[in-house]
Each structure stands twice: as C-alpha cells, then as structure tokens.
Amino acid sequence: MLQKLLDVAARNNKLTKKIVELDGDDFTFWHKPMTIDEYQQAKAKSRNPEDALEAAIRLFVNKALDEAGRNQYQVDAIPVLQKVLPMEMASKLIGAMQSDETEEEEEMDYKSPEGSVQTGKPTNK
C-alpha cells in the first residue's frame, strides 16, 4: 500500500500554471500540489500560527514558481503582500494557488446566454 501512495504522489507532483493579472500586469506562476507538511511549516513560521492569512502568504511565497520550477518570490515579498499591496489584489494572487482553474480551463467555451443546445436537435431561432 505504501508504494501505491508513493506512485499516486509521484503522478500528481506536476507543475500547474496559474494565470493572474493584477492591474494590467501579468503575475503568472506555476506551483506543485501543497503537502500537509508544507502547510504546517508555513503555519509554524507565522508570527501567529493561528493567522490563516499570514500562513497563506507564506505558502504562496514558498510555492509560487517560474516555469523552470524555481522560486519566483523570496521572504522579502511577505511584508509587501501583507502591508503594501491592497488586500483584494493580494487575495487574488494568493487565492489563485487554491483555485482549480488552470490555463487550459480558462480556454474553455462559455455557455451562450441563450441557453444550452441539445445534440442532434435544431434550435428555435
């Protein structure tokens, strides 16, 4: 059973691209799935381990990577995300890591405002 867990972990340890735009600037990043240990480390490093926002910021700084898998941010980004960037923008950036949307999902067709079309049946227009 342990080998099955390791196999599943290996299959799912892939970079996922997240496209984020803040005020017209591209903040695209990549990340790998978060582990429980990474989450616990971020909480432990927070000044207040019960502060979910600080833990989320630390996770983002640690997990946001470039396409080659290198860190995009260092610890000096933490105070900027906490104290300088408006909360709405920081939340959008950090929240993208938790979002299930990837680049491919963003390219999906959106539903028509006129309703769905059933396959094989003509529409009334």
Buried (B, 14 or more C-beta within 10 A) or exposed (E): EEEEEEEEEEEEEEBBBBEBEBEEEEBBBBBBEBEEEBBEBBBEBBEEEEBEBBBBBBBBBBBBBEEEEEEBBEEEBBEEBBEEBEEEBBBBBBEBBEEEEEEEEEEEEEEEEEEEEEEEEEEEE
